């Protein structure tokens, strides 16, 4: 079974602060990004689940990167998205 969870396209409407995170450091006002994650078993180690990674794609450049939920939250605070 192949299940893909996707966001709507998100447009950068302002940049609140700079970031050095891969791909996000190049975002400009007006750029559109897309978040997606495949629903799949990731496994465990010593009883703890591995962190799922979300694929982030810039529509205009085609560049992609992967971030965990915890990483993504702190990066997205640098931007205002619509």
BAFI-3210 file (N, C-alpha, C; in Angstrom, 3 decimals, decimal comma, padded with zeros to 6 digits):
// residues 82
n [1|2|3|4|5|6|7|8|9|10|11|12|13|14|15|16|17|18|19|20|21|22|23|24|25|26|27|28|29|30|31|32|33|34|35|36|37|38|39|40|41|42|43|44|45|46|47|48|49|50|51|52|53|54|55|56|57|58|59|60|61|62|63|64|65|66|67|68|69|70|71|72|73|74|75|76|77|78|79|80|81|82]
n.u [000,840|000,562|000,685|000,518|000,948|000,148|000,795|-001,039|000,030|002,349|002,902|005,580|005,224|006,438|009,683|010,788|013,098|016,550|017,825|020,040|019,422|019,405|018,178|016,053|017,472|017,643|015,149|012,765|010,584|007,434|008,130|007,111|006,402|006,167|005,008|005,514|004,913|005,545|003,491|004,727|006,346|008,882|010,588|012,293|014,497|015,924|013,417|012,400|010,841|011,944|012,485|010,175|010,751|010,088|009,459|010,451|009,741|010,749|008,769|009,582|012,413|012,810|014,348|014,907|014,574|014,967|013,427|013,001|010,008|010,470|012,744|011,682|009,642|011,050|012,402|010,334|009,300|010,735|009,543|006,683|003,912|001,479]
n.v [-001,175|002,212|005,201|008,646|011,588|014,953|018,463|021,473|023,714|026,030|029,418|031,671|034,509|036,354|036,894|036,245|035,831|034,985|031,797|029,011|026,618|023,914|024,460|026,099|028,391|029,667|030,489|032,839|035,688|034,962|032,483|029,050|026,278|022,755|020,236|016,833|013,434|010,000|007,363|004,937|002,093|002,743|001,598|000,588|001,303|-000,008|000,023|002,507|004,583|005,432|008,748|010,252|011,601|014,537|015,439|018,296|020,443|022,888|024,552|026,223|026,085|023,374|022,121|019,890|018,849|017,072|016,976|016,412|016,358|017,897|019,430|020,827|022,465|024,478|025,714|026,624|028,677|030,863|031,943|033,438|031,865|031,174]
n.w [000,000|-000,844|000,579|000,511|002,211|001,751|001,736|000,978|-001,628|-000,328|000,051|000,356|002,172|003,767|005,230|008,309|009,822|009,179|008,045|008,111|007,128|004,847|001,604|002,597|003,144|000,746|000,023|-001,227|-001,052|-002,349|-003,363|-003,647|-001,601|-000,906|001,189|002,007|003,006|003,170|004,207|006,123|007,624|009,908|011,693|014,756|017,521|020,277|021,483|020,843|018,450|015,139|013,896|011,694|008,435|006,634|003,324|001,653|-000,937|-003,257|-005,445|-007,576|-007,948|-007,858|-006,020|-003,276|000,157|003,242|006,386|009,904|011,947|014,279|013,543|011,386|012,463|013,906|011,795|010,100|011,587|010,861|008,692|007,097|005,965|003,457]
ca.u [000,000|001,351|-000,094|001,330|000,272|000,718|000,228|-001,357|001,191|002,506|003,630|006,324|004,760|007,454|010,795|010,907|014,513|017,355|018,152|021,088|018,925|019,494|017,075|015,327|018,312|017,511|013,759|012,485|009,160|006,779|008,425|006,102|006,946|005,212|005,453|004,902|005,508|004,969|003,114|005,444|006,964|010,254|011,398|012,583|015,798|015,819|012,056|012,007|010,592|012,748|011,752|009,820|011,269|009,163|010,103|010,068|010,120|010,521|008,160|010,246|013,774|012,814|015,218|014,218|015,320|014,195|013,563|012,100|008,991|011,087|013,583|010,838|008,931|011,929|012,725|009,148|009,094|011,472|008,781|005,219|003,430|000,042]
ca.v [000,000|003,435|006,361|009,856|012,738|016,147|019,769|022,342|024,579|027,104|030,548|032,507|035,893|037,196|036,199|036,854|035,772|034,147|030,450|028,384|025,280|023,601|024,846|027,218|029,588|030,277|030,878|034,255|036,012|034,519|031,069|028,103|024,994|021,666|019,264|015,514|012,337|008,706|006,586|003,670|001,653|003,231|000,746|001,033|000,974|-000,063|000,341|003,861|004,701|006,386|009,966|010,349|012,788|015,152|015,944|019,665|020,741|024,241|024,410|026,985|025,594|021,917|021,627|019,204|018,519|016,274|017,426|015,775|017,275|018,826|020,364|021,636|023,472|025,620|026,388|027,305|029,905|031,930|032,384|033,525|031,112|031,258]
ca.w [000,000|-000,957|001,015|000,560|002,797|001,130|002,069|-000,141|-001,887|000,650|-000,530|001,305|002,042|004,410|005,889|009,638|010,197|008,284|008,477|007,302|006,783|003,422|000,753|003,189|003,104|-000,580|-000,229|-001,401|-001,024|-003,582|-003,614|-003,163|-001,158|-000,773|002,185|001,815|003,758|002,847|005,388|006,060|008,868|009,957|012,550|016,117|018,086|021,738|021,875|020,427|017,009|014,392|013,533|010,269|007,755|005,698|002,108|001,335|-002,317|-003,758|-006,769|-008,625|-008,215|-007,898|-004,949|-002,188|001,355|004,190|007,765|010,861|012,442|015,234|012,790|010,510|013,254|014,196|010,530|009,580|012,371|010,191|007,531|007,141|004,811|003,210]
c.u [000,888|000,460|000,852|000,480|000,957|000,035|-000,259|-000,081|001,196|003,381|004,313|005,851|005,642|008,508|011,053|012,355|015,232|017,573|019,255|020,673|018,932|018,156|016,320|016,144|018,203|016,086|013,618|010,977|008,566|007,067|007,320|006,789|005,795|005,799|004,762|005,651|004,780|004,669|003,764|006,029|008,434|011,167|011,628|014,009|015,674|014,451|011,568|011,868|011,547|011,879|011,417|010,367|010,289|009,959|009,557|010,616|009,800|010,007|008,980|011,630|013,828|013,678|014,379|015,167|014,406|014,490|012,604|011,069|009,613|011,971|012,727|010,127|009,815|012,292|011,527|008,821|009,797|010,686|007,314|004,726|001,925|-000,393]
c.v [001,243|004,622|007,540|010,985|013,992|017,402|020,436|023,124|025,747|028,190|031,347|033,946|036,871|036,313|036,932|036,891|034,830|032,774|029,916|026,975|025,094|023,855|026,052|028,504|030,330|030,736|032,394|034,462|035,660|033,068|030,203|026,800|024,019|020,680|017,935|014,471|011,051|007,964|005,211|003,338|002,061|002,374|001,369|000,656|001,085|000,405|001,721|003,906|005,711|007,582|009,937|011,649|013,246|015,688|017,337|019,982|022,190|024,087|025,066|026,444|024,077|021,298|020,974|018,999|017,707|016,772|016,632|016,805|018,310|019,854|021,343|022,750|024,691|026,388|027,192|028,574|031,106|032,560|032,576|032,910|031,252|030,093]
c.w [000,000|-000,604|001,157|001,125|002,276|001,655|000,795|-000,448|-000,906|000,036|000,569|001,115|002,816|005,048|007,191|010,117|009,246|008,908|007,578|006,872|005,264|002,743|001,306|003,141|001,772|-000,882|-000,301|-001,297|-002,387|-003,936|-003,028|-002,778|-000,958|000,223|001,912|002,645|003,384|004,143|005,240|007,429|008,855|010,819|013,916|016,487|019,596|022,219|021,493|018,912|016,383|014,009|012,042|009,686|006,686|004,511|001,827|-000,050|-002,635|-005,188|-007,868|-008,961|-008,381|-006,812|-003,848|-001,015|002,259|005,595|008,646|011,304|013,373|014,529|012,005|011,267|013,496|012,922|010,020|010,359|011,742|009,047|007,866|005,839|004,681|002,338]
res [x|x|x|x|x|x|x|x|x|x|x|x|x|x|x|x|x|x|x|x|x|x|x|x|x|x|x|x|x|x|x|x|x|x|x|x|x|x|x|x|x|x|x|x|x|x|x|x|x|x|x|x|x|x|x|x|x|x|x|x|x|x|x|x|x|x|x|x|x|x|x|x|x|x|x|x|x|x|x|x|x|x]
***
